[in-house]
Amino acid sequence: MMTTSDLQQLQEKGISLQQVQQQLDSFKAGFPFLKIDAAASKKRGIMELSQQDADEYVAKWENYLAGECMVVKFVPASGAASRMFKDLFEYMDSESDEISGSVKEFFDGLTRFAFYTELNETCQKLYGASAEQLIQTNRQKLIVAALLKKDGMNYGNLPKGLLKFHLYPQEQRTPLLEHLAEGAMYAANADKKVNLHFTVSGEHLPFFKSHLQDNVKTYEDKFAVNYNVGFSEQKASTDTIAADAEGNPFRNEDGSLLFRPGGHGALIENLNDIDADVIFVKNIDNVVPDVLKQPTVIYKKVIAGILVNTQQQIFAYLKELENNSISEAKLAVIYRFCETKLSITHEKYDTWSQDEKVNFLREKLNRPLRVCGMVKNEGEPGGGPFIVYNNDGSLSLQILESSQIQHKEIMQTATHFNPVDLVCAVKKQNGEKFHLPDFVDEKTGFISQKSKNGRELQALELPGLWNGAMSNWNTIFVEVPVETFNPVKTVNDLLRKQHQ
């Protein structure tokens, strides 16, 4: 039963009572597993390109950029870096001084981190001793404290986008700066303007803006471009209500309802607010130094070339579908396009009337389009590409997480992995924007078990941004080199050759 105070709380957050009821119903009913036909592969569902193919798509993208277009690079960047330092936190808080495993690896590589110079200066300031002197006197925990705590460098509380990842002769670059460099290399339009958008948390927004202001002129001069950088926060209206073990609203000690962030799927609202023809989507931590950027830049252009080429063909077919006297032969050509280029099929298609075929093809083609790079599966955790049954009985391509898959053995057949390497076309044939929340599959959320102040609770995550939030988009999977995927999940990942 909702109280007057509860309703006021909902109003302040911009959340309707109907939304809350739907979320509470989800806690009790759960989310269904998706019906999967097969893992996508190069034999079915994943494009494998020759060098000639790649060169042609690069040329198509560069030709597109030379015209009038609005291109934006969209970077989810609100994630805190605390999980990067999980093992260091545990070491710092433990009673033991033993150094082994990942903590030993950290100290063995300490001088190779881009943040080492600042860390050394911080140790001098806090303790009157260098990091090397602290190591010699077995005071390594002080070094970790200088790195992670608020009175030091505060890396344990900052977002990944503001940490020093890469060392250059004249600078140390953060992921935000690497994304500026990347954007200049494949997303600058004919006027040499580069548009970027970062989603950040409110508490970190001033730091992002300050960091950008301190560096943007240097990067504009370096790459001969002009940057237009926007920031947004995850909307309060996308928070989800927490529930107790019985699925009833979880209440704080003061009796108020507890809401939690809805996960990265909430960012479909931020993406929807961007007015652009083409939007690249890439995680904040998947960056490399300039010397290793070439494969990334080339294949960003490749998947973008595939996107604009496919969109042009879709628009042409939608125009033909407006013809009331369209022939069966032409419908067969369009269906074949859906089958071969978009991996969309329906086993009953051949039994339908002409009107039913036209309606099916119109509905399937008149949707947002995304092209997703996929890398060979080398054991990284995360989602992958699958061919999935939709609610209308059709088959299409989807990116799934393990929580969406009932029979885990099918995951063993997956040959490729999702590195979150997307480029999206979000406008209709007439130039109007699609309303992206209309294409979310609300039945693909996720429930996890959490706690607050020692009390167990259930948390609900919205359909993931590149999972259920884009479930009803047209999708193309393309194999891209594994060199384009270099995430930083732990601090020691920065010691890999790809980040040195």
C-alpha positions in Angstrom: 0.0 0.0 0.0 1.5 3.3 -1.1 1.2 6.2 1.4 0.9 9.9 0.5 4.6 10.3 1.3 5.4 7.4 -1.1 3.5 9.1 -3.9 5.3 12.4 -3.3 8.6 10.5 -3.4 7.6 9.0 -6.8 6.6 12.4 -8.1 9.9 13.9 -7.1 11.8 11.2 -9.0 9.5 11.3 -12.1 8.4 7.7 -11.6 4.8 6.6 -12.1 2.9 4.4 -9.8 2.3 2.1 -12.7 6.1 1.7 -13.3 6.6 0.8 -9.6 3.8 -1.8 -9.8 5.3 -3.3 -12.9 8.6 -3.6 -11.2 7.1 -5.2 -8.1 5.3 -7.6 -10.3 8.6 -8.5 -11.9 10.1 -9.3 -8.5 7.3 -11.8 -7.9 7.1 -13.3 -11.4 10.8 -13.1 -12.4 12.0 -12.7 -15.9 11.7 -15.4 -18.5 14.7 -16.9 -20.2 15.0 -16.2 -23.9 14.3 -19.0 -26.4 17.6 -19.4 -28.3 17.9 -21.0 -31.7 21.8 -21.0 -31.8 24.9 -19.1 -31.0 25.8 -16.8 -33.9 28.9 -17.8 -35.8 30.7 -17.0 -39.0 28.6 -19.7 -40.7 25.4 -18.0 -39.6 25.0 -14.5 -38.2 28.5 -13.0 -38.1 30.0 -11.3 -41.1 33.6 -12.2 -41.9 35.3 -9.6 -44.1 38.1 -9.9 -46.6 40.7 -7.1 -46.7 39.0 -5.9 -49.9 35.6 -5.8 -48.1 37.2 -3.8 -45.2 38.8 -1.3 -47.5 35.5 -0.7 -49.4 33.6 -0.1 -46.1 36.3 2.3 -44.9 35.9 4.2 -48.1 32.1 4.3 -47.7 32.4 5.7 -44.2 35.0 8.3 -45.2 32.8 9.4 -48.1 29.8 9.6 -45.7 31.8 11.8 -43.3 32.7 14.2 -46.1 29.0 15.0 -46.5 26.5 16.7 -44.2 26.1 14.4 -41.2 25.9 14.5 -37.4 28.1 11.8 -35.8 28.4 11.4 -32.0 30.7 9.1 -30.0 28.7 8.0 -26.9 30.7 6.8 -23.9 29.2 5.3 -20.7 31.6 6.6 -18.1 29.8 6.7 -14.8 31.3 3.5 -13.4 33.5 3.9 -10.3 37.0 2.4 -10.4 36.7 0.8 -7.0 36.4 -2.7 -8.4 39.7 -2.2 -10.2 41.4 -2.1 -6.9 39.5 -4.9 -5.1 42.6 -6.9 -4.2 44.5 -3.8 -3.1 41.6 -2.8 -0.8 41.6 -6.2 0.8 45.4 -6.2 1.2 45.3 -2.7 2.8 42.5 -3.6 5.2 44.0 -7.0 6.2 46.0 -7.7 9.3 48.6 -9.6 7.3 51.5 -7.9 5.6 52.1 -10.8 3.2 52.3 -9.8 -0.4 51.4 -12.4 -3.0 49.4 -12.9 -6.1 47.9 -9.9 -7.8 49.3 -7.6 -5.0 52.8 -8.8 -5.7 52.2 -8.2 -9.4 51.1 -4.7 -8.7 54.3 -3.8 -6.7 56.5 -5.6 -9.2 55.2 -3.4 -11.9 54.7 -0.3 -9.8 57.1 2.0 -11.8 55.4 1.1 -15.1 52.1 2.6 -14.2 51.2 5.9 -15.7 50.2 7.2 -12.3 53.5 6.3 -10.6 55.1 9.7 -10.7 52.1 11.3 -9.0 51.9 8.4 -6.6 55.5 8.9 -5.6 55.0 12.6 -5.1 51.9 11.8 -3.0 53.9 9.4 -0.8 56.6 12.1 -0.3 53.9 14.6 0.7 52.0 12.3 3.1 54.9 10.4 4.6 58.1 12.2 3.8 59.4 9.1 2.0 59.3 8.0 -1.6 57.5 4.9 -2.7 60.8 3.1 -3.2 61.8 4.0 0.4 58.5 2.7 1.7 59.0 -0.6 -0.1 62.5 -0.9 1.3 61.1 -0.5 4.9 58.2 -2.9 4.3 55.5 -0.1 4.4 53.7 -1.0 1.2 50.3 -0.5 2.7 51.1 3.2 3.0 51.6 3.2 -0.8 48.2 1.6 -1.4 46.6 4.1 1.0 48.2 7.0 -0.8 46.8 5.7 -4.1 43.3 4.8 -3.0 42.3 7.0 0.0 40.7 10.5 -0.2 43.6 12.2 1.5 45.8 10.8 -1.2 45.1 10.3 -4.9 41.5 9.1 -4.2 41.7 6.4 -7.0 39.4 4.2 -4.9 36.6 6.6 -5.3 37.1 8.2 -8.7 35.6 7.0 -12.0 37.7 5.1 -14.4 37.5 7.9 -16.9 39.7 10.1 -14.7 42.5 7.7 -13.8 45.9 7.9 -15.5 46.0 4.9 -17.8 48.8 5.5 -20.4 52.2 7.0 -20.2 53.5 9.2 -23.1 56.8 11.1 -23.3 55.0 14.4 -22.5 51.9 13.4 -20.7 49.9 10.8 -18.8 46.5 10.1 -20.5 43.2 9.2 -18.9 40.6 7.2 -20.7 38.6 10.5 -21.3 41.6 11.9 -23.2 42.1 8.7 -25.1 38.5 8.9 -26.3 39.1 12.5 -27.5 42.1 11.2 -29.5 40.0 8.2 -30.9 37.1 10.4 -31.8 39.4 12.7 -33.9 40.6 9.6 -35.8 37.3 8.2 -37.1 34.4 10.6 -36.2 35.5 14.0 -37.4 33.1 15.5 -39.9 33.9 17.6 -43.0 34.2 20.7 -40.7 36.7 18.8 -38.5 34.2 18.8 -35.6 34.2 15.9 -33.2 31.1 15.3 -31.1 31.4 13.2 -27.9 29.0 12.5 -25.1 29.9 11.0 -21.8 27.4 9.7 -19.2 28.7 10.4 -15.8 27.5 10.4 -12.1 26.5 13.7 -10.7 29.2 13.7 -8.0 32.0 13.3 -10.6 30.6 15.7 -13.2 32.6 18.8 -12.0 35.8 16.7 -12.2 35.1 15.6 -15.7 34.4 19.1 -16.8 37.5 20.5 -15.2 39.7 17.7 -16.7 38.2 18.4 -20.1 38.7 22.2 -19.8 42.4 21.7 -18.8 43.1 19.6 -21.8 40.7 20.2 -24.7 42.7 23.0 -26.4 45.9 20.8 -26.4 44.0 18.0 -28.2 42.3 20.3 -30.6 45.7 21.6 -31.6 47.2 18.1 -31.7 44.6 16.6 -34.0 43.5 19.8 -35.8 39.8 19.4 -34.8 37.2 21.2 -32.7 35.6 19.2 -30.0 32.0 19.4 -28.9 31.7 17.5 -25.7 28.5 16.9 -23.8 27.8 15.2 -20.4 24.6 13.7 -18.9 23.7 11.8 -15.8 21.5 8.7 -15.5 18.0 10.0 -15.0 16.4 9.6 -11.6 13.3 8.4 -13.4 15.1 5.3 -14.5 15.9 4.2 -10.9 14.1 1.0 -9.9 12.4 0.2 -6.6 14.1 -2.3 -4.3 12.1 -5.2 -2.8 12.3 -7.4 0.3 12.5 -11.2 0.1 8.7 -11.4 -0.4 8.7 -8.9 -3.2 7.2 -6.1 -1.3 8.7 -2.5 -1.3 11.9 -2.3 0.7 11.9 0.6 3.0 14.7 2.6 4.6 14.8 3.1 8.4 12.9 6.4 8.0 10.1 4.5 6.2 10.9 5.9 2.7 11.1 3.7 -0.3 14.5 2.6 -1.5 15.3 3.1 -5.1 18.5 2.0 -6.8 20.1 2.9 -10.2 18.6 0.8 -13.0 22.0 -0.3 -14.5 23.4 0.6 -17.9 20.1 -0.1 -19.6 18.9 3.1 -18.1 21.2 4.9 -20.5 18.8 4.2 -23.4 17.1 7.4 -22.2 20.4 9.3 -22.5 21.0 7.8 -25.9 17.5 8.8 -27.0 18.2 12.4 -26.1 21.1 12.7 -28.6 20.2 14.2 -32.0 22.5 12.5 -34.4 22.5 10.5 -37.6 25.1 8.0 -36.4 26.2 7.2 -32.8 29.2 5.2 -31.8 29.0 3.4 -28.5 32.0 2.2 -26.6 32.9 1.7 -22.9 35.2 4.1 -21.2 37.9 1.6 -20.3 38.4 0.0 -23.7 41.2 2.3 -24.9 44.8 1.9 -26.0 47.8 4.3 -26.6 48.1 6.0 -30.0 50.7 3.6 -31.2 48.2 0.7 -31.0 45.1 2.5 -32.1 45.3 1.7 -35.8 43.2 -1.6 -35.7 40.6 0.1 -33.6 40.3 3.1 -35.9 40.2 1.0 -39.1 37.4 -1.3 -37.8 35.4 1.6 -36.4 35.3 2.9 -39.9 34.5 -0.6 -41.2 31.5 -1.1 -39.1 30.3 2.4 -39.7 30.7 1.9 -43.4 28.5 -1.3 -43.1 26.0 0.7 -41.1 25.5 3.6 -43.6 25.5 1.2 -46.6 22.9 -1.1 -45.0 20.8 1.9 -43.9 20.7 3.2 -47.5 19.5 -0.2 -48.7 16.8 -0.4 -46.0 15.5 3.1 -47.0 15.3 2.0 -50.6 13.4 -1.1 -49.8 11.0 0.8 -47.5 10.3 3.2 -50.4 9.5 0.2 -52.6 7.2 -1.2 -49.9 5.0 1.9 -50.2 4.0 0.7 -53.7 0.6 -1.0 -53.4 1.3 -3.0 -56.5 4.7 -4.3 -55.4 5.4 -7.7 -57.0 5.9 -11.1 -55.3 9.4 -11.2 -56.9 10.3 -7.9 -55.3 9.0 -9.0 -51.9 11.2 -12.1 -52.2 14.2 -9.9 -52.9 13.5 -7.8 -49.8 12.9 -10.9 -47.6 16.1 -12.4 -48.8 17.9 -9.1 -47.8 16.4 -9.5 -44.3 17.5 -13.1 -44.2 21.0 -12.7 -45.4 22.0 -9.2 -44.1 19.9 -8.8 -40.9 19.5 -12.5 -40.0 15.7 -12.0 -39.7 13.5 -14.9 -40.7 10.1 -16.3 -39.9 9.2 -20.0 -40.6 5.7 -19.1 -41.6 6.6 -16.3 -44.1 5.9 -18.4 -47.2 2.4 -19.2 -46.0 1.3 -15.5 -45.6 -0.7 -13.4 -47.9 0.9 -10.5 -49.8 -0.4 -8.0 -47.3 0.9 -10.0 -44.4 4.3 -10.1 -46.0 4.4 -6.4 -46.7 3.4 -5.6 -43.1 6.0 -7.9 -41.7 8.8 -6.5 -43.9 7.8 -2.9 -43.2 7.7 -3.5 -39.4 11.1 -5.2 -39.4 12.9 -2.7 -41.6 11.5 0.5 -40.0 13.6 0.2 -36.9 16.8 1.6 -35.5 19.9 -0.2 -36.9 23.1 -1.2 -35.1 26.3 -2.9 -36.3 28.2 -4.6 -33.6 31.8 -5.7 -33.7 32.4 -9.2 -32.2 35.8 -10.7 -31.2 36.7 -14.3 -31.0 35.9 -15.8 -27.6 39.1 -16.1 -25.6 37.5 -16.7 -22.2 36.6 -13.1 -21.3 33.5 -12.9 -19.0 30.4 -11.2 -20.5 27.8 -11.4 -23.2 27.9 -12.9 -26.6 26.0 -13.0 -30.0 23.1 -15.4 -30.4 20.2 -16.0 -32.7 17.0 -15.7 -30.7 13.2 -16.2 -31.1 11.2 -13.0 -30.8 7.7 -12.6 -29.4 6.2 -12.7 -32.9 7.9 -16.0 -33.8 10.6 -14.4 -35.9 14.3 -15.0 -35.4 16.9 -12.2 -35.0 20.3 -11.4 -33.7 20.7 -10.5 -30.0 23.5 -9.9 -27.5 22.8 -11.9 -24.4 24.2 -12.2 -21.0 24.5 -15.5 -19.1 21.6 -14.5 -16.8 19.3 -14.5 -19.9 20.3 -18.1 -20.9 18.6 -21.1 -19.3 20.6 -23.8 -20.8 24.2 -22.8 -20.1 25.7 -25.5 -22.4 24.7 -23.3 -25.4 27.2 -20.8 -24.2 30.0 -23.3 -24.7 29.2 -23.3 -28.4 29.6 -19.5 -28.7 32.6 -18.7 -30.8 32.5 -14.9 -30.3 32.3 -12.4 -27.5 30.7 -9.0 -27.2 33.3 -6.3 -26.6 30.7 -3.4 -26.6 31.8 -2.0 -30.0 28.6 -0.6 -31.6 27.7 2.0 -34.2 24.0 3.0 -34.4 21.7 4.6 -36.9 18.7 6.1 -35.0 16.8 8.1 -37.6 13.9 7.2 -39.9 13.7 7.4 -43.6 12.2 10.9 -43.3 14.9 12.1 -41.0 12.9 12.0 -37.8 14.4 10.3 -34.8 13.2 7.0 -33.6 11.9 7.0 -30.0 14.4 4.4 -28.7 12.5 3.4 -25.5 9.8 2.0 -27.8 12.2 -0.7 -29.0 13.1 -2.1 -25.5 12.0 -5.6 -24.5 10.8 -5.0 -21.0 10.9 -8.7 -20.2 14.7 -8.9 -20.3 15.5 -7.3 -17.0 17.6 -8.9 -14.3 17.1 -9.4 -10.5 20.1 -9.6 -8.2 20.5 -10.1 -4.4 21.9 -7.1 -2.4 21.9 -5.9 1.1 21.6 -2.5 2.9 22.6 -2.0 6.5 22.7 -5.7 7.0 19.2 -6.3 5.6 18.8 -8.5 2.5 17.0 -7.0 -0.5 16.3 -7.7 -4.2 17.5 -5.2 -6.8 16.1 -4.9 -10.3 18.2 -3.9 -13.3 16.6 -2.7 -16.5 17.2 -4.4 -19.8 20.9 -3.9 -20.6 21.8 -1.1 -23.0 23.1 -3.4 -25.7 21.0 -6.3 -24.6 17.2 -6.0 -24.0 17.2 -2.2 -24.5 18.1 -2.8 -28.1 16.3 -6.0 -28.5 13.9 -4.8 -31.2 16.6 -3.0 -33.3 17.9 -4.4 -36.5 21.3 -5.9 -35.8 24.4 -6.9 -37.8 27.3 -8.7 -36.2 30.8 -8.3 -37.7 34.0 -10.1 -36.7 36.6 -7.6 -35.7 40.2 -8.2 -34.5 40.8 -9.1 -30.9 43.3 -6.3 -30.8 40.4 -3.8 -30.7 39.3 -5.1 -27.3 41.5 -4.1 -24.4 39.4 -3.4 -21.3 40.8 -2.5 -17.9 38.9 -4.5 -15.3 41.7 -4.6 -12.7 44.6 -2.2 -12.1 47.1 -4.9 -13.2 45.5 -4.9 -16.7 47.4 -1.6 -17.2 50.6 -3.6 -17.1 49.6 -5.6 -20.2 51.6 -4.7 -23.3 48.4 -3.2 -24.9 48.5 -0.4 -22.2 52.2 0.2 -22.0 
